[in-house]
Amino acid sequence: MRPILRRAKELGAFINFDMESYGLNNMTLRSFKAIFSEPEFAAQPACGLAMQAYLKDCEADLRDIIAWSRERRRRVTSGSSKGPTGITRPSSASNATGRCPSSHASPSPTRTSRNSR
C-alpha cells in the first residue's frame, strides 16, 4: 500500500478506503489510522473513508475517526452509504461543529462508481 500512497502524494491524488465488508471494518479502520499516522503520510495524500451508514457500528466508527483526525489535525473525508442503493453522502471528519458528520445530509447525493454501472 505504501507505494500507492507515495505515488498518490506525487500526483496530488485522493485515496479512499471503502468499508465494503463488515467483517473487515475493524482491520480497515486500524490500518487506515496506522498508515496515516506514519510521518511519511501524516499530511498527504488526501484520504477518506466510505462507510456503510446502515451498520450499527457506523456512528461509533465515525466518531472514532473524527477524534483521531482532530488529534492529528488531519483532514479525512468521509462518505456514508445507505446500503444497496449506493447513494453516498460526503462529509468531512474535520467538521468544526463537533456533531457526527453523518447527520448532515449532502444536498445532492451521488452514485458510487461500483453501483452506477
HELIX and SHEET records of a PDB file:
HELIX    1   1 ARG A    2  LEU A   11  1                                  10    
HELIX    2   2 TYR A   22  LEU A   24  5                                   3    
HELIX    3   3 ASN A   25  ILE A   35  1                                  11    
HELIX    4   4 PRO A   39  PHE A   41  5                                   3    
HELIX    5   5 CYS A   58  ARG A   72  1                                  15    
HELIX    6   6 PRO A  101  SER A  103  5                                   3    
SHEET    1   A 5 PHE A  14  ASP A  18  0                                        
SHEET    2   A 5 ALA A  46  GLN A  52  1                                        
SHEET    3   A 5 VAL A  76  SER A  81  1                                        
SHEET    4   A 5 ILE A  87  SER A  92 -1                                        
SHEET    5   A 5 THR A 110  ARG A 111 -1                                        
END                                                                             
